[in-house]
Amino acid sequence: MEGAATQMDKIRAIGRFTQQLNYVSIQVNLSKGGGYKPHAASQIFQKLYGDCKDKANLTRAMLKAVGITAYPVAIYSGDRTHVTQEWPSLGAFNHAISAIRVGPDVKAPAVLDHPKLGRLLFFDPTDPYVTAGHLPDHEQASLALVGVGEAGDLVRAPAAQPVPAEYDRQVEAVLGPTARSPGSSLTSGRAKRCLTRFRLTKGCPTPTMSNAWSVGWDGVFPARRRATWKRRMGRTGSY
């Protein structure tokens, strides 16, 4: 936590730690609800692995140690229409994330103003690419159950505002009589924010981004493939 001056700095530092833990799911006593009960935070911290509910529990414990309150959240990852308000059973959820109480100085797309619980920053400790302040696109606008005892509530997870973007793909290939298919494809994209399609939401240094790659096949299609990657984000890097 050295150098973490603001509340958001502390959340990001703890979030980076829990996101890099190995994902391992070990569940016992499934007939007695074991699949919904996380392991102790101290055990996850010692072993450095766990599943989504374990990571959410460890995130909550570490935030509590620095004076920040967080709540466990059950959500369905992958289909924002899966959970309905008419039948919000625990069986309808397949993932666990965190809702972190933040102050008015925290401005981020993943913040929800709740009438009773205050300002909540939704954060997924399992996704290693989407940093604190944002939610993965497959969780945005999904109904989520915030666990705060009797004060808990079924809420709509925050969704980022749509931004102008473009996605373009060009393919050049020649199919010969021997089924040899040398060729290449070029895919490029631009957006004001990082394009989640490219899974590069981790650490975007500039407000605009472009990506391109080319792929060619040698031999009998598609037996052998060679690929050359190019990346431009205002700084050098690699996939």
C-alpha positions in Angstrom: 0.0 0.0 0.0 3.0 2.3 -0.1 2.3 5.3 -2.2 -1.5 4.8 -2.1 -2.6 8.3 -1.1 -6.3 8.3 -2.1 -9.1 5.9 -1.6 -9.0 4.9 -5.2 -5.3 4.4 -5.0 -5.8 1.9 -2.2 -8.7 0.1 -4.1 -6.5 -0.2 -7.2 -3.5 -1.5 -5.3 -5.6 -4.2 -3.5 -7.5 -5.0 -6.7 -4.3 -5.6 -8.6 -3.2 -8.1 -5.9 -6.4 -10.1 -5.9 -6.8 -10.1 -9.7 -3.3 -11.7 -10.1 -4.1 -14.6 -7.8 -4.4 -18.0 -9.5 -8.0 -19.0 -10.1 -8.6 -22.4 -8.5 -12.0 -23.7 -7.5 -12.2 -26.2 -4.6 -15.7 -26.7 -3.3 -16.8 -29.0 -0.5 -20.2 -29.8 1.1 -22.1 -28.9 -2.0 -25.2 -30.5 -0.7 -25.1 -28.0 2.2 -24.5 -24.8 0.3 -20.7 -25.1 0.1 -20.7 -23.8 -3.4 -21.8 -20.4 -2.1 -19.5 -20.2 0.9 -16.0 -18.7 0.3 -12.9 -19.9 2.1 -11.5 -17.8 4.9 -9.6 -14.7 3.6 -6.5 -15.6 5.6 -6.4 -19.0 3.9 -6.7 -17.4 0.4 -4.0 -14.9 1.3 -1.7 -17.7 2.4 -2.3 -20.1 -0.5 -2.5 -17.3 -3.1 -5.3 -19.0 -5.1 -9.1 -19.2 -5.0 -12.2 -18.9 -7.1 -14.4 -15.9 -7.7 -16.1 -15.9 -4.2 -12.8 -16.4 -2.5 -11.2 -13.5 -4.4 -14.2 -11.3 -3.5 -14.0 -12.3 0.1 -10.2 -11.5 0.2 -10.8 -8.2 -1.5 -13.4 -7.3 1.2 -11.1 -8.3 4.1 -8.1 -6.4 2.7 -10.2 -3.3 2.0 -11.5 -3.5 5.6 -7.9 -3.5 6.9 -7.4 0.0 5.3 -10.7 1.4 6.4 -12.8 0.8 3.3 -16.1 -1.1 3.4 -17.0 -3.6 0.7 -19.9 -6.0 0.2 -20.1 -9.4 -1.6 -22.1 -9.3 -4.8 -23.8 -12.2 -6.7 -24.1 -11.6 -10.4 -24.6 -13.6 -13.6 -21.7 -13.3 -15.9 -22.4 -13.6 -19.6 -26.0 -12.7 -20.1 -27.5 -9.5 -18.6 -31.1 -10.8 -19.2 -30.6 -14.1 -17.3 -31.6 -12.8 -13.8 -35.1 -11.5 -13.4 -36.5 -9.3 -10.6 -39.5 -11.6 -10.4 -37.4 -14.6 -9.4 -34.0 -13.6 -8.1 -32.9 -17.0 -6.7 -29.3 -17.6 -5.7 -29.4 -20.4 -8.3 -29.7 -17.7 -11.0 -26.2 -16.4 -10.3 -22.9 -17.9 -11.5 -20.3 -15.4 -10.3 -19.2 -13.3 -7.4 -17.7 -9.8 -7.4 -17.4 -6.8 -5.0 -19.3 -3.6 -4.3 -17.0 -1.1 -2.6 -18.3 2.0 -0.7 -16.6 5.0 -2.1 -16.6 8.8 -1.4 -17.9 11.5 -3.7 -14.4 12.1 -5.1 -14.3 8.8 -6.9 -15.5 9.2 -10.4 -15.7 6.0 -12.5 -18.0 4.3 -14.9 -18.5 1.4 -12.5 -20.0 3.6 -9.7 -23.6 3.3 -8.7 -25.4 5.7 -6.5 -27.7 3.6 -4.3 -30.4 5.4 -2.2 -29.6 3.4 1.0 -26.1 2.0 0.6 -24.5 5.1 -0.9 -22.0 5.2 -3.7 -20.9 1.7 -4.7 -18.0 0.9 -6.9 -18.5 -2.5 -8.6 -15.3 -4.4 -9.1 -14.5 -7.9 -10.4 -11.5 -9.3 -8.5 -11.4 -12.3 -10.9 -11.0 -10.6 -14.2 -7.2 -9.9 -14.7 -7.7 -7.3 -17.5 -10.4 -4.9 -16.3 -9.0 -2.6 -13.6 -10.9 -1.1 -10.7 -13.2 1.7 -11.9 -14.6 -0.4 -14.8 -16.7 -3.6 -15.1 -16.2 -6.3 -17.8 -18.7 -5.8 -20.6 -20.3 -9.1 -20.0 -21.4 -8.0 -16.4 -22.5 -4.4 -17.2 -26.2 -3.7 -16.8 -26.8 -7.1 -15.2 -29.0 -7.6 -12.2 -26.8 -8.1 -9.1 -27.5 -9.1 -5.5 -25.6 -6.9 -3.0 -25.2 -8.8 0.2 -25.7 -6.4 3.1 -27.9 -8.5 5.4 -31.5 -7.2 5.5 -30.4 -4.0 3.8 -29.2 -5.9 0.7 -30.8 -5.2 -2.6 -31.1 -6.4 -6.2 -29.6 -3.7 -8.3 -28.7 -3.1 -11.9 -24.9 -3.1 -12.3 -23.4 0.1 -13.8 -22.9 0.2 -17.5 -20.3 2.4 -19.3 -21.6 5.0 -21.7 -21.4 4.1 -25.4 -18.4 5.6 -27.2 -17.7 6.1 -30.9 -15.7 3.1 -32.2 -14.9 1.4 -35.4 -13.9 -2.1 -36.3 -12.5 -3.1 -39.6 -11.2 -6.4 -41.1 -9.6 -6.9 -44.5 -8.7 -10.4 -45.8 -6.5 -11.2 -48.8 -6.1 -14.9 -49.7 -5.5 -17.0 -52.9 -6.6 -20.6 -53.0 -4.5 -22.6 -55.4 -5.2 -26.0 -57.0 -3.2 -27.8 -54.2 -5.3 -26.1 -51.5 -2.3 -24.1 -50.5 -3.6 -20.8 -49.2 -1.0 -18.1 -48.6 -2.8 -15.0 -47.4 -3.1 -12.4 -44.7 -5.8 -10.6 -42.7 -5.6 -7.2 -41.2 -7.9 -6.2 -38.3 -7.9 -2.7 -36.8 -10.0 -0.9 -34.3 -10.2 2.5 -32.7 -12.2 3.8 -29.7 -12.0 6.6 -27.2 -11.5 4.0 -24.5 -9.8 0.6 -24.8 -11.6 -1.9 -27.0 -12.8 -4.7 -24.7 -13.0 -6.9 -27.8 -9.2 -7.0 -27.8 -9.1 -7.6 -24.0 -6.7 -4.7 -23.5 -8.5 -2.8 -20.8 -5.6 -3.2 -18.5 -3.6 0.0 -18.3 -4.6 2.1 -21.3 -2.1 4.9 -21.4 -3.9 7.2 -24.0 -7.6 8.0 -24.8 -7.3 6.5 -28.2 -6.0 3.2 -29.3 -5.4 1.3 -32.5 -4.4 -2.3 -33.0 -3.6 -4.3 -36.0 -2.4 -7.8 -36.7 -1.7 -9.9 -39.8 -2.0 -13.7 -40.0 -0.8 -15.9 -42.8 -0.9 -19.6 -43.4 1.7 -21.8 -45.0 1.3 -25.3 -46.4 -2.1 -27.1 -46.6 -4.7 -24.8 -45.2 -4.9 -24.4 -42.2 -2.1 -26.7 -41.0 0.5 -24.1 -40.1 0.0 -20.5 -39.2 2.4 -17.7 -38.7 1.4 -14.4 -37.1 2.9 -11.0 -36.8 1.5 -8.6 -34.2 1.6 -4.9 -34.2 0.4 -2.7 -31.4 0.2 1.1 -31.1 -1.2 2.6 -27.8 1.1 5.5 -27.3 3.8 3.3 -25.8 5.6 0.1 -26.7 4.3 -3.2 -25.4 3.6 -6.8 -26.2 0.6 -9.2 -26.0 
